[in-house]
Amino acid sequence: MKGTLAALRRLEWERYAALGALVLLSIASALLSPYFLQWQNLLNIVRQVSYTGIIALGMTFVIVSGGIDLSVGSMAALVGSLALLALNAGVEAGFPQGTAVAAAVACAVLTGLACGLANGLLVTKGRIAPFIVTLGTMALFRSLSLYMANAGEFRSGSSLFGEIGSSAPLGVPLPALILLALAAALSFVFSRTRYGRYTRAVGSNARVARYSAIDVDATRLAAYTLTGAMVGVSAVLIAMRFNSVGSSTLGVNYELDAIAAVIIGGTAMSGGRGTVWGTVIGAITLGVINNMLNMVGISPYLQGTVKGLVIIGAVFIQRQRQ
């Protein structure tokens, strides 16, 4: 009985630990700077974390299934480059701007799906470790984007494209609304569908899942493909925001931010356990940390140090609990 109660208390603590950390960080930030709670600053934080937060939603499924994806940042650069090429091609061909924008969005999502599918096939059918596969495709995707842009950038030829990226329906930045909508949909998939149960089962013990008639390869393949789609959505939103894509700058360290958001949100690095909304909280927590460091005058070059320490600390705490 005592063991059961202890397990329940631990489960409740794990479920709300990320939210509690976010509340404490927000209180500390508000005490350190009177500008933190200003509405515009809060909107800026939400907008900034939305891009990597969308990618982190897909990364949640990959990590819970027992994998990892290091290629998402480079994939975003490649996807964004191809999206702007499609956009400009449509504008030059004389298509209406709305049609050209729709083509760019479709190109981004489909290219992301294809890249994620390639990662998944190499992991599941090629039987190559996820770390090695995505490390290789990380270099591959970045190299292709640099080659296409000659290490420069692509600029949008559509004014509508940039207007959509900077829009704020109901006073909330468009990327934040898309993040919330995707999180709600994927949370339902993760917690209420057979695929979500299969994902957790595969991450907990792939051999037992296989003996239970679960298609382990198909489950993992779907997770990588989903992550690619999320990268496509994020990349086109970033391209809209800046009305351009820098082949050498877009997506740099996005894999670090996405993994950090997932781990801070309570997902076990070993797989089998996690929540989609926890990942959203983890992404916002990272945004609050970066904002707090900027407000107190800490060099932006040290933000990577903080993220690295947060990841190591979160994994260490998970190991100690296990």
N, C-alpha and C positions, 0 to 999 in steps of 0.2 A: 504493500500500500504506500509506504513511504517512498519507495523507488518510483512508483507511478506519479505521485504528487511532485516529486523532484523533477521528473521528466517533463511534466506539464508546465511547471514553473520555468524550466529552461526553454521550452518551446515558446512560451509567451514572451520571455525576455528576448529571445532571438528575433521574434516577429516585430517587436517594437523598438529594438535597439537602434536601428538606423534612424527612425523618426525621432527618438529621444536625442540622438547625437546632433541631428539637424536643428532641433529646437535650442539646444545648448549653444551651438555655434552661432545661431541667429541672435540669441541674447547677448553673447560675447561681442559679436560684431556691432550690435546696436550700442553697446556700452563704449566700444572703442571709437566709433565714429557716429556723429549725429546724422550723417548723410545716408547711412545704410538703409533706414526704413523709408526713405523717400520713394514715392511710387515709381518714378522714372528709373531709379537705381534697381529696384526689384524687377521691373520689366526687362531691364538690360541683362540681369542675371538669368532670368528665365529664357530670354532669347538666346543667349550665349550657350546655355547648357542643352538647348533643344536639339542642336545638330548632332552632338555626340550622344545625347540621350536616346535619340531615335535609333542610332546604330547599336547602342547598348541593349535595346529591347531585343534585337535579334541575337546579340551576343549572349544574352541570358539563356536562350534555348541551347546554344552551342555548348556553353559551359555546364549547364545542368545535364546535358547528354554525355558529358565526359570529354569534351573536346576543347579546342582553343582556336581563335582566328586572329593572327597577327597581321593580316593583309588588309584590314578594313580601311586604314588611312590611305594607303597607296591605291586601293580600289576606288576610293572616293575621288581621287585625282583623275584616274582614267575615265571613270563614269562621267564626271563633270565635264571633262574635255570633249568626250563624244557627244554629250548632250548639247554643248554650245555649237559644235560642228553641225549637228542636225538642225538646231535653231537657225543658224546663219544660212544654212543651205535652203531652208524653207523661205526665209526672208528674201534671199537673192532670187529665188524662183518665182517670187511674186505672190506667194500664198498670204492670206490674211494673218495678221500677227497672232491672233488667237489659235489658229491652226498650227503655226510654227511653234508656239509655246507648248501646245499639246503634244506635238511631235517630239520636242525636246524632253518633256516629262516621260513620255512613253519610252524613248530611247534610254533614258537614265535608268528607269526601273527594270527594263528588259536586259540591259547590259549588266546591271547589278545582279539580276537573277542568274544570268549566264556565268558570271564570275563566281558567284557563290556555288552554283551547281558544279563548276569545274573543281573548286576546292573540295566539295563533298564527294565527288567521284574519285578523286585521287586518294582521299582518306578511306572511303568505304570499299571501293573496287580495287584501287591500287595498293591497299593495305600499307600505306605510308603513314607514319606518325603525324598527327595534326600539326604539331609544332614545326616539323620539317616542311610539310606541304605549304603551310601559310607563310613560313619564313621565305620560301622560294618564290611564291606568288607575290609576296610583298615587294620583292626586288623586281619581279617581272612587270607588275602593274605600273609601278613608278617609272620604270625604264621606258615603257611604251608611251606613257603620258609625256615624259620629257622629250622623247623622240618626235612625237606628233607636233609639239609646240616649240621644238628647237630650244627647250629649256626656258621658254618664255611663258606667255599667257594668251588665252583666248578671250576676246571681248565680245560681248553680246551686241547684235545689230538690231535688237528690238527694245523699244522703250517700255513696252508692256511687261516684258520679262522682269525688269528691275522694279517696276511698280508693284507687281504681285509680291515680290520678295520682301519689300519694305512695308507691305500693308499690315494693318492691325485691326481685324474685325472685332467689334465690341470692345475695342481698346486693348486687346491682347494680341501680341505678335503672332502672325500666322504660323511660324514654326512651333510655337508653344501649343497652339490649338491642335495641330497635327500630331504632336507628341502625345497629348492627352487622349486623342481619339484612337491612335494606334495602341497606346498602352491599355485602354479599356478593351479593345478588340482582342489583343494578344493575351491579356489577363484572363479573359473568358476562355480562350483556346487552351491556355496553360493549365487552368484549374478546373475547367468544366467539360473538357472533351477527352476522347480516348487518346488522341495524339499527345495531349499534355501528360496524361498518366504514363503513356509509353515512354515519353522523353525522360521523366523522372525515374522510371524503372530501369531504362538503359544506363542512365548515369549512375544509379546505385550499384547495379551489378549486371553487366552486359550478358554474362553467361547464363545467369538465372533468367533474365529476360528472354533470351533465345530459347531456353527450355520451356518457357511459358508461351511459346508460339508468337512472340513479338518479332517483327522484322527489324532487327537492330540496324542494319545498313540503311534501310529506307527511312527510319526515324532520324538517324544522324544526317543523312543526305538532305532531308527536309529542313533541318535546323540550319545547315550551312546555306542552303538556297534562300531561306527566309532572311538570314543575315545579309545576303547580297542584295535582296530587295530593299531592306532597310537602308543600306548604304546608298542605293540608288535614290531613294526619297531624300535622304539627308544631303547628298551631293547636289541635287538639282535645287534644293532650297538654299544652299550656300551660294551656288552660282547665281541664283535670283537675287540674293541679298547684296552681293558685290557687283552684279552684272558682268562678272568675268570669272575666269578660272586660272589660277596660277599653278602651272604644272609642277613646280618645285616647292610650293608652299601649302597647297590645299591638302588637308588630311594629315599633316605632320603631327605625330604623337596622338592621333585619334584612337589608335588601338590601345594606348596606355589609358586614356580617359575612359574609354568604353569598358575596359576590363576593371578599372578602378571603381567605376559606378556600379558594376555588377557585384563586385566583392563587398563594397561598402554596404550595398543593399541587402546583404545577408545570404547571397548565393554561395554555396560551398564550392571552393575551387576544385575539389575532388569529384564534384558532380552529384546528381541525385536530389538536390534540394535547392530551393530558391523561390523568389516571387518576382513578378513583373513590376508591381508597384514599388517593391523594395528597390529595384533598379532605378526607377524614376527618382525616388528619394535620394539614392546614392549620387545620381547625376546632379541634383540640386545642391547636395552637400558639397560636392566638388566646386560648384560654381560659387557658393558662399565662401568657401575657403580661399579661392582665387581673389574674390572681391575684397575679402577682409585683408589679405596680404597687400593688395594694391592700395587700399585706403590707409594702411599704417606705414606705407612707404617701403615695404620689402621689395627687393629687386625681383622683377618678373622672371629672371633667370633661375631663381631659387624655387619657383613654383613646381618644377619637375621634381625637385628634391622632396618637397612635401608630398606630392602624389606617390612617389616611390615609397616613402616611409609609411604612408597610409595603407598602401597595398600590402607591404610586408607585415605591418602591424595587424591588419585585418585577417590575413591568412594565419599569422601566428596565434591569434586569439581563437580562430576556428580550430586549429590543431590542438590547442590546450583543452578546449571544450570536448573535443572528440576523445 
